[in-house]
Amino acid sequence: MPETDLFSTVCSVQNLWLAARAEGLGVGWVSIIDPEEIKGILGVPADRALVAYLCIGYVAEFPSKPELETAGWKERDDLSLRVHRERWGGGSE
């Protein structure tokens, strides 16, 4: 499974995020970028994938709701649509 390097990178991002949060830092995973443009700016070889562009720093507060939800861009999905038991569509109960 050649994709495991990408999956490992995503797991590393999650671990970084959790560690940063434990230290009172906020992390933003920037998704409104052009990956090819960023690769050009940073000199990333063409055969490499851009997995994450992160902003890390101190924040004034940690909101109780995600900003995408607060801004009306995306409502939070019902958890039962995302958790499956035994097989796809098996429900969370």
C-alpha positions in Angstrom: 0.0 0.0 0.0 2.1 2.9 -1.2 -0.4 5.4 0.3 0.7 4.5 3.8 3.3 7.3 3.7 0.5 9.8 3.2 -1.6 8.2 6.0 1.4 8.3 8.3 1.9 12.0 7.6 -1.8 12.7 8.4 -1.4 10.8 11.7 1.7 12.9 12.5 -0.3 16.0 11.8 -3.0 14.8 14.3 -0.3 14.1 16.9 1.2 17.5 16.4 -2.3 19.1 16.7 -3.0 17.3 20.0 0.4 18.2 21.4 0.0 21.8 20.4 -3.5 22.0 21.9 -2.1 20.5 25.2 0.4 23.4 25.2 -2.3 26.0 24.6 -1.5 26.5 20.9 -4.1 26.6 18.1 -3.6 24.8 14.8 -5.3 25.7 11.6 -5.2 23.3 8.6 -5.4 25.7 5.7 -7.6 24.3 2.9 -8.2 27.3 0.7 -4.9 27.2 -1.2 -3.7 26.0 -4.6 -1.4 23.1 -3.7 0.6 23.5 -6.9 1.2 27.2 -6.3 2.4 26.5 -2.8 4.7 23.7 -4.0 6.2 26.2 -6.4 6.7 28.9 -3.8 8.3 26.4 -1.4 10.4 24.6 -4.0 8.7 21.2 -3.4 9.6 18.7 -6.2 6.8 18.1 -8.7 6.6 14.4 -7.8 5.8 15.1 -4.1 2.3 15.6 -2.6 1.4 18.5 -0.4 -0.4 16.9 2.5 -0.9 19.8 4.9 -0.4 23.5 5.2 -0.7 24.3 8.8 -0.7 27.6 10.9 0.3 27.1 14.5 0.3 29.8 17.2 -1.2 31.2 20.3 -4.9 32.1 20.1 -7.0 34.4 22.2 -9.6 31.6 22.8 -10.7 28.2 21.7 -14.3 28.6 20.3 -16.9 26.1 21.4 -17.9 25.4 17.8 -15.8 25.0 14.7 -15.4 28.3 12.7 -16.8 26.7 9.6 -20.0 26.0 11.5 -20.1 29.4 13.1 -19.6 31.2 9.8 -22.4 29.2 8.2 -20.1 27.5 5.7 -20.7 23.9 6.8 -23.1 22.5 9.4 -21.8 19.7 11.6 -22.8 16.3 10.4 -24.7 13.9 12.6 -22.2 11.6 14.2 -24.3 8.5 13.3 -23.5 9.2 9.6 -19.8 9.0 10.2 -19.5 6.0 12.7 -20.1 2.5 11.4 -20.4 -0.7 13.3 -19.2 -4.0 11.8 -19.8 -2.8 8.2 -20.4 0.3 6.2 -23.9 1.7 7.1 -24.1 -0.5 10.2 -24.8 2.5 12.4 -23.0 3.6 15.6 -25.2 1.7 18.1 
